[in-house]
Amino acid sequence: MSIWIDNKDRRNVQVQVDGRRLHRILPAGSSARDAKQVEARLRAELTSARPLPERAGDPPLAAVMPLYLKHLEHLRSPETARFHAARITPWLAQYTASEAPKCAAMIIRDMTGAYAPATINRSLGALKKALTLAWEQELTPENYGARIKRLPEHNERHIYLTLEQVNELASHASDPVAAAIWIALFTGCRRGEITKLKAEDVGETTITIRAGNTKTLKTRTVPIIGPMRLWLPFIPLPINAEGLKSGFRRAREKAGLPHLHFHDLRHSCASILLASGADLYTISRILGHSSTKMTERYAHLQTDAQSIALERAFSENALNNALNKKPALGR
């Protein structure tokens, strides 16, 4: 067992490679993800002492990934892409390009449970692209990245909070984290958009989300509603993205919502808007979707609301009072 919890509620991580062993004890309260990351670093430390032999047409994966890092200059979100690549760096030292499928299998084995399939796939995508670049530059005889298979994701989540649940969540958070929670609900903004807000982005009646901070690379404005004004003094947030992540994790645990993601506040904004009668086009403008197709994922909520309305309007009691004649069954 490479990861276990001792009698002091601390996660222990132990890795052994070629008879060499490393052991680390994490502070109490460390997550399974923290332990997986430490395990990966320890494995990298042990395997880095075993240089792979250079073979023509089959470079080490550690020598291939820099091609992808250079390629990031042309991507829309280089920071996120760089993080996905860095996440799997510890595994690359052990394999060559032709062994990419084996490396991918080990990555999947070690990361499953600590990361969602979609997250693992983003990292595998970085490796696949690096191998494609190596092939295009004639460093390998074939595109070994084509052999890497992504995981089936099936991890679309539908978690929609009520106002009462959001209030419970925010009540367990520090003021800056609570501000981010309420701003996310009132605007539908993404976490990265909120953490990058500056004082000058806050106007009298609207908040401006700058193009460089949005997923769609388009500037948009979101109206400021009354309840949100209480939290505007916290812009810019006095905490960074990591501080918001950890603060949100603590709040959700205390609120009894351990599986909640910050992004669920964005979904909740959409669901509350739909329940109030807003149409999909208006919601797409508020959320900053590039088209209403992205917003159509919430259409089932609209159908649910319609069903409730029909049930209320045509309840059994109302029908019994209104209908004098009922159809005879079995004719």
C-alpha positions in Angstrom: 0.0 0.0 0.0 1.7 3.2 -1.1 -0.8 5.6 0.5 -2.4 5.1 3.9 -3.8 7.0 6.9 -2.1 6.5 10.3 -3.5 6.6 13.8 -2.9 10.4 13.9 -5.2 10.9 10.9 -2.2 11.8 8.7 -1.8 10.5 5.1 1.5 8.6 4.6 3.0 8.2 1.1 5.6 5.6 0.3 7.1 4.8 -3.1 9.7 2.2 -4.0 11.6 1.9 -7.3 14.4 -0.5 -8.0 14.9 -1.2 -4.3 15.1 2.5 -3.4 12.3 3.7 -1.1 11.0 7.2 -0.1 8.4 7.9 2.6 6.6 11.1 3.4 4.0 12.0 6.1 1.5 14.7 5.1 -0.1 17.1 7.6 -3.4 16.1 9.1 -6.3 17.3 6.9 -4.4 16.7 3.6 -6.6 15.3 0.9 -6.3 12.2 -1.2 -5.4 14.4 -4.2 -2.5 15.9 -2.1 -1.3 12.4 -1.4 -1.4 11.4 -5.1 0.6 14.5 -6.0 3.2 13.7 -3.4 3.3 10.1 -4.7 3.9 11.4 -8.2 6.7 13.7 -7.1 8.4 10.9 -5.1 8.2 8.5 -8.1 9.7 11.1 -10.3 12.5 11.7 -7.9 13.4 8.0 -7.8 13.0 7.4 -11.6 15.0 10.5 -12.5 18.1 8.7 -11.5 17.5 6.1 -14.2 18.2 7.8 -17.5 16.6 6.2 -20.5 18.8 5.1 -23.3 18.7 7.3 -26.4 17.2 5.4 -29.4 16.9 7.0 -32.9 13.3 7.7 -33.6 12.2 6.9 -30.1 13.0 9.9 -27.8 12.1 9.9 -24.1 8.7 11.4 -23.4 10.4 13.8 -21.0 12.2 15.2 -24.1 9.0 15.3 -26.1 6.8 17.3 -23.7 8.8 20.5 -24.2 7.5 20.6 -27.8 4.0 21.0 -26.3 5.1 23.6 -23.8 6.5 25.7 -26.7 3.3 25.2 -28.6 1.3 26.7 -25.7 2.2 30.2 -26.9 -0.5 29.8 -29.5 -3.2 28.6 -27.2 -6.0 30.6 -25.7 -5.5 29.4 -22.1 -1.8 28.6 -21.8 -1.8 28.6 -18.0 -4.5 25.9 -17.8 -2.8 23.9 -20.5 0.6 24.2 -18.8 -1.0 22.9 -15.6 -2.5 19.9 -17.3 0.9 19.1 -18.8 2.8 19.5 -15.5 0.4 17.2 -13.8 1.7 14.1 -15.7 5.4 15.2 -15.8 6.5 12.7 -13.1 5.4 9.7 -15.2 7.2 10.8 -18.4 10.8 10.1 -17.2 10.2 6.3 -17.3 9.0 5.9 -20.9 10.0 6.6 -24.5 7.7 7.8 -27.2 6.9 4.3 -28.5 5.9 3.4 -24.9 3.3 6.2 -24.7 0.3 3.9 -24.4 2.0 2.1 -21.4 2.7 5.5 -19.9 -0.9 6.6 -20.4 -2.1 3.4 -18.7 0.0 4.1 -15.7 -1.2 7.7 -15.6 -4.8 6.5 -15.7 -4.2 3.9 -13.0 -2.5 6.3 -10.6 -4.8 9.3 -11.2 -8.1 7.5 -11.1 -9.9 8.3 -7.9 -8.0 11.4 -7.2 -9.1 13.2 -10.4 -12.2 13.2 -12.6 -12.0 11.4 -16.0 -12.3 14.8 -17.7 -9.3 16.1 -15.8 -7.2 13.0 -16.7 -8.2 13.3 -20.3 -7.0 17.0 -20.4 -3.6 15.8 -19.3 -3.6 12.9 -21.7 -4.5 15.4 -24.4 -1.3 17.3 -23.7 0.7 14.2 -24.1 -1.1 13.2 -27.3 -0.4 16.7 -28.8 3.3 16.6 -27.8 3.6 13.3 -29.6 1.8 14.7 -32.6 4.3 17.6 -32.7 7.2 15.1 -32.5 5.9 13.2 -35.4 5.3 16.4 -37.5 8.9 17.4 -36.8 10.0 13.9 -37.9 11.4 13.0 -34.5 9.4 9.7 -34.5 8.5 7.4 -37.4 4.8 7.5 -36.5 2.4 9.5 -34.4 2.5 7.5 -31.1 -0.1 9.8 -29.6 -2.7 8.2 -31.8 -2.3 5.0 -29.7 -3.4 6.8 -26.5 -7.1 6.3 -25.7 -9.0 8.7 -23.6 -11.2 7.7 -20.8 -15.0 7.7 -21.2 -16.1 10.7 -19.2 -19.8 10.3 -18.4 -19.2 12.9 -15.7 -21.7 15.6 -16.7 -23.1 16.8 -13.4 -26.4 18.4 -12.6 -26.2 20.0 -9.2 -28.5 23.0 -8.7 -28.5 24.7 -5.3 -31.4 26.6 -3.8 -30.9 30.0 -2.3 -31.1 28.5 1.2 -28.3 26.0 0.3 -26.1 28.8 -1.0 -26.8 30.8 2.1 -25.8 27.8 4.3 -22.6 27.4 2.2 -21.6 31.1 2.4 -22.3 31.2 6.2 -19.4 28.7 6.7 -17.0 30.7 4.5 -14.7 33.6 5.2 -15.9 37.0 4.0 -13.8 36.9 0.8 -14.9 33.4 -0.1 -18.5 34.2 0.7 -18.2 37.2 -1.6 -17.0 35.0 -4.4 -19.8 32.6 -3.7 -22.6 35.2 -3.9 -21.0 37.0 -6.9 -20.9 33.7 -8.7 -24.6 33.0 -8.0 -25.7 36.6 -8.8 -23.7 36.8 -12.0 -23.1 33.3 -13.2 -19.4 34.1 -13.5 -16.8 31.4 -13.6 -14.2 31.2 -10.7 -11.4 32.5 -12.9 -13.4 35.4 -14.0 -14.2 36.4 -10.4 -10.6 36.0 -9.1 -9.4 38.3 -11.9 -11.8 41.1 -11.3 -10.3 44.5 -10.5 -11.8 47.5 -8.8 -12.0 49.4 -12.1 -14.2 46.5 -13.5 -17.0 47.5 -11.1 -19.2 50.3 -12.4 -22.3 52.0 -11.1 -24.7 49.4 -12.5 -22.6 46.7 -14.1 -19.5 44.6 -13.7 -17.3 44.2 -16.8 -15.7 40.8 -17.4 -12.7 41.5 -19.6 -12.0 39.5 -22.8 -8.7 38.2 -21.6 -10.3 36.7 -18.5 -13.2 34.9 -20.2 -13.4 31.4 -21.8 -14.9 32.9 -25.0 -12.4 35.8 -25.3 -15.2 38.2 -25.4 -15.8 41.1 -23.0 -19.3 41.1 -21.4 -21.1 43.1 -18.8 -23.3 41.7 -16.1 -25.9 43.9 -14.2 -25.3 44.6 -10.5 -28.4 43.7 -8.5 -29.1 45.0 -5.1 -28.1 42.0 -2.9 -24.7 41.9 -4.7 -23.7 45.4 -3.6 -22.9 44.1 -0.1 -20.1 42.0 -1.5 -18.6 44.5 -4.1 -16.1 46.0 -1.6 -14.3 42.6 -1.7 -13.3 43.2 -5.4 -10.5 42.6 -6.1 -10.6 39.5 -3.9 -7.8 39.6 -1.2 -7.1 35.9 -1.9 -5.7 34.2 -5.0 -7.3 31.3 -6.9 -5.7 28.6 -4.6 -7.0 30.5 -1.5 -10.5 30.5 -3.0 -10.2 26.8 -3.8 -9.2 25.8 -0.3 -11.6 28.2 1.4 -14.5 26.8 -0.7 -13.5 23.2 0.1 -13.7 24.0 3.8 -17.0 25.7 3.5 -18.7 22.9 1.5 -17.5 20.3 4.1 -19.0 22.3 7.0 -22.2 22.9 5.0 -22.6 19.2 4.4 -22.1 19.5 0.7 -18.8 17.7 0.2 -19.3 16.9 -3.6 -20.1 20.5 -4.5 -17.9 22.3 -7.1 -17.6 26.1 -7.3 -18.8 25.8 -10.9 -22.1 24.5 -9.6 -22.9 28.0 -8.5 -22.9 29.0 -12.2 -25.3 26.2 -12.9 -27.5 27.2 -10.0 -27.6 30.8 -11.3 -29.1 29.4 -14.6 -31.6 27.2 -12.8 -32.8 30.0 -10.6 -33.2 32.3 -13.6 -35.1 29.6 -15.4 -37.4 29.1 -12.5 -38.1 32.8 -12.4 -39.2 32.8 -16.0 -36.1 33.9 -17.8 -35.7 32.6 -21.4 -32.6 30.7 -22.6 -31.3 33.6 -24.7 -31.3 35.9 -21.8 -29.5 33.4 -19.6 -26.9 32.7 -22.4 -26.1 36.5 -22.4 -25.7 36.6 -18.7 -23.5 33.5 -18.5 -21.4 34.6 -21.5 -22.1 31.5 -23.6 -20.9 31.8 -27.2 -24.3 30.6 -28.4 -27.6 29.4 -26.9 -26.6 25.8 -27.7 -24.4 25.9 -24.6 -27.4 27.1 -22.6 -29.6 24.3 -23.9 -28.2 22.0 -21.3 -30.6 23.7 -18.9 -33.6 23.2 -21.1 -34.7 20.1 -19.1 -35.1 22.4 -16.1 -37.5 24.5 -18.2 -39.4 21.3 -19.0 -39.5 20.4 -15.3 -41.0 23.8 -14.5 -43.6 23.4 -17.2 -44.5 20.0 -15.9 -45.0 21.4 -12.4 -47.1 24.2 -13.8 -49.3 21.8 -15.7 -49.7 19.5 -12.7 -50.7 22.5 -10.6 -53.2 23.8 -13.1 -54.7 20.5 -13.9 -54.6 18.7 -10.6 -56.8 15.7 -10.0 -59.1 17.7 -7.6 -59.5 20.5 -10.1 -60.4 18.0 -12.8 -62.9 16.3 -10.5 -64.6 19.5 -9.9 -64.6 20.6 -13.6 -65.4 17.5 -15.4 -68.9 16.0 -15.3 -68.1 13.1 -17.6 -65.1 10.9 -17.6 -64.1 8.4 -20.3 -65.1 4.8 -19.7 -62.1 2.5 -19.8 -62.1 -0.8 -21.6 -64.2 0.2 -24.6 
